[in-house]
Amino acid sequence: MVAVLVAAPLIAALALWAFAWPAARTAPRDLPIGLVAPAGAPVAERLTTGPAEDAFDVHRYQDAEAARAAVQDREVYGALIASPRGTELLTASAASPAVAQLLERTVAAQAPPGTEVRTTDVVPLPETDPRGAAFAAGALPLALTGVAAAALVTLLGLTGGRAAGALTAAAALVGLTAAAVQHSWLGVLTGDWWAEAGVLGLTVLAVAAAAAGTAAVLGTRGLGLAAFVLVLLGNPFSGVTSAPELLPSAVAWIGGLLPPGASGELLRSVSYFGTAATAPALVLSAWALLGLTAVVLGGRWRHRETARPRSKQEE
């Protein structure tokens, strides 16, 4: 009874801290944006000095075409173009609808009185998910599916190569299923179907292999540890609902190294921008490879332990 009374509020406190604290501290921190403006332009001065100086990482471009290309390549989240013809803000809601709205509010507030700011969404979200809510909602189910697959493999007693093969095949099937749901049915994803299925499958494999590998080394209690790190921390620290640059620096750094955060960044790039993000892909691959290695080696170690003849004293 004492253990339950102590553990329940502790788990609640950890969950609330993991989910609510990053959300309560949401603010731009070195958010990369582009700027095309002559020296001394009022709107440019307001974005590069004062309180906005630490909030934005301003990249200057020669012309509007270069700034637009930077937004489309995900070098910056948006770009402000100030010229004698007027002021235009380029955004990419597909990169983060929260950031796009933030830039609109910030530029409107920083612009001189009477200045009209035209906004162009260079890479918009699909009409079926204009706020990105459905995209963000897909992160948690994938993480839970990965942990569930690891639990099934562990509890059914699969070890070594059989366990690794089962996890890999299951992740591939989940990737195909998730792509069918999110792309073909809901229309949330709009990129190359097979590339998206690959990212979704790799995401599940990274989580499942890490959880099963932890269980292979630590026993079934490893599943709880993996679920805590990969789900309880990984999901709220991922920045999928906002952007990593809007989270506290330590949270964004940790989230980028966990599968949910890496998956969100990679899936956005593949689905909406038609490019691959190298760093997130490496993070997911590393989790999958290390996890599968632990599964195989852990299975061999257990086999040796069970096959080792017992001494007379042990008998």
N, C-alpha and C positions, 0 to 999 in steps of 0.2 A: 504493500500500500504506500509506504513511504517513497519507494522508487518511482511509482506512478505519479504521485503528487509532486515530486521534484522534477521528473522528466517532462511532464506535460507542459508546464509553464515555460520550462527552458526551451523546449522545441518551438513553442509559440513565439518566444522572444527572438530566437534565432531566425525564424521564418519572417517575422515582421521586420527585423533589422535588414535581412537580405533583400526583401522586396520593397519595403517602404523607404528605407534610408536613401538609396540611390535616387528614387523618384523625388524625394523631398529636397534633394541637393542638385536637381537638374538646372544647369546653366551652361552657356557656351564657355569653353576653355580652349583657347588656341584653335578655334574652328576655322579651317581653311576656306577662304573666299577670294574671289578674283576682283580686280579693280582696274578699270580703264578710265582714267581721268587726268586732265592736265594738272600740273603742280599747282598747289594752292586752291584747288576746287573745294568749296565749303563742305560738301558732303564727304569728300575724301578725307579732309582734315578731321572731321568728326569721327570717322571710322578708324583712324590710325592714331588718335590721341585720346587722352582722358580714360574713362572707365572702359571704353571699347577696345583699348589697346591690348589688354590681356585677354579679352574675350575672343578676338579674331586674329587669325594668322593671315595677313593680307598678302596676296600674290599679285603683282602688277603685270599687266599685259599691254602689248603695243596697240591692239585694236580689238574690235568687238568679235571678229572671227576667231582670233586666238583665245579669247575669253570663253566663247561658246564651246570651242573644241575642248578646253580644259574642263568645263562642266560635263560634257559628254563622256570624257575619259575618266571621270571621277577624281581628277586632281584637286578640284575644289567643289564645295557644295552649291555654290552659286557665284554670281559675278555682278558687280555694279558697274554700269557704263554711264559716265557723265560726259556729255558733249554739248556743243552749242544747240544741237537739235532737241535736247531734252535729256532726261534721266531714265534709264531702263535697268530693271533688275532681272537677271536671268537666274532661274531656280531649277532644281531637279527634284520634284517630289518623290520620284522613284528611289532616290538616294536616302531620303528621309523627309516625310511630310512634316514632321515636327520642326526640322531645320528650315524647310521652305517657309513655313508660317513665321518662324522666328525672324528670318531675314526680312520678310515683308514688313513686320512690325518695327524692326530696328531701323530699316532704311526710311520708312515713313516718319518715324520719330526724329531721326537725325537730319532729314532733308530740311532745307531752309523753308520758312513759311511761304506758301503759295506755289511750291514746287510740285509738279505732278510726276509721279513715278509710275512708269508703265512696267508691268510684270509679265514675263514670258516664261512658261514652264517648258524648259528645253527637253527634259526627259520625264514626262508625266507618268503617273501610275495608271493602270488600266481602269476603264470606266466601271468595271465590276468590283473594284476595290479602291475607290478614290482616296480614301483616308489611310490605306495601308493596314487596316485593322485585321483583315483576314490573313495577310502575309505574316504579321507578327504573331497571330494566334497559332500558326503552324509550328512554332519553335518548341513549345512545351510538349505536344504530343510526340514529336520525334524523339526527344530526350527520354520521355517515359517509355516509349516503345523499345528503345535501346536497353534500358535498365530491365524491362520485362523480359526481353530476349535473353539477356545474361542470366537472369534469375531462373528461367526455364532450363537453360543449358546446365546451370549449376545444380539445381534441385533434381534434375533427371539423371544426374551422374555422368554426363558426357565429359570426357577429358581429352587432352592432347589434340591430335589432328582432327578427330571427329567433332570435337567442340568448335575448333577453329573453322572447319568446313561448314558446320551448321550455322554459326554466326554470320559467316560471309554470305552464304546462300540466303539466309533470312533477311539480311540487310539489303541485298540486291532486289528481293521481291518487295520489300517495303518501299524501296526507292521507286520502283515501277508503279506500285499502288498509289503512293503519295503524289507522283507526277500525274497519274490519271485523275486523281481527285482535284488537286490544286490547279493544274493546267487545263486538262480536257473538260472537266465538269464545271468547276467554279470560275475558271478564267482568271485566277489570281496571278498566275505566272504566264509570261508572254514570250519567253525566249525559246531556244532550241529544246525540244521535248526531251531528247536523250541526254543532253548535257544536264538539264535540271534533274532528271532521274538519277544520274550519276552523283550529283551533289547530295541529293536527299539520301541516297543509299550510303554514300560515304559518311554522312553525318550519323546515321543510325549505327553503322559499323564502328565508328570511332567511340561512341558511347557504349555500345554493347561489348566491344572488345575490352575497353578499359574497365568496365564493371566486372566482366567475367574474369579478366586477368587479375584484378584485385582479389576476387573471390578464390581464384586458384592459388594465390599466395597466402591469403589470410584466413581462408575458410568463408563460410556463409556470412560472417559478420562483415566481410569486405564489401558485400552488396550494399549494406547500409552506408558505409563510408563513401562508396562510389556514388550512391544516390544523393548524398548530402553535397558532395563537391560538384557533380555534373548537373544536377537538377536544382537543388535548393540554392546553390550559388551561381551555377552556370546560366540559368534562365534569366534572373533579374540583372545579372552583371553583363548580359550579352549586348545590351543597347539596341536590341531589335526594335523595340517600340519607340525609340527616339534616335539616338546616334551615340557612338562611343565618346565623341567629343563633348557631349552634353552631360556625361557622368563624371563623378569625381575621378581624378587621374588614376589613383590606385585601383579603383573599381574597373575602369576602362581597360587598364593594363591586364588585370587578372581575367576579365571577361574575354579579351581577345585571345587568350591562351587556352580557353576552354571550348569544347565543341560547339555549344549553342551560339556563342559569339562569332566564332570563325565561320560557322555555317551560314549565319545571317548575312555576313559580309560577302561571302562567296556566292550565295544564291542571288543576292541583289545584282552583283556584277554580271553573272551568267544570264539571268532572266531578263533584266531590264536594260543593261548596257552592252550586252553581247561581248563581254570580255571576261577573262579569267583573272582572279586575284591570287597572286602567287602565295603571299604570306598565309592567308586563311587556308588555302589548299594544303600547304605544308603542315599547318597545325593539325588539321583533321587526319592527314596521312600519318603523322607521327603518333597520334593517339591510337589509331587503328593498328599500326605496326607494333608498337610497344605492347599494346593489349594482347594481340594475337600471340606475340612472343611469350608473354607471361602465361597465357593459356596453355601453350604447347609445353613449355618448360615445367610449369606447375604440374601438368598431367604426368609427365615423365618422372618427376620427383616423387609424386604420390605412388606411382606404379612401383618404383624402386623400394619405397618404404613398405608397401604391402607385400612385395615379393621377398624382402630380406628375411632370412630365417631368424627366428627368435632364439636367444640363448636360453640355457636351462634356467638361469636365474629369472629371466623374463617370463618363462613358462610357469 
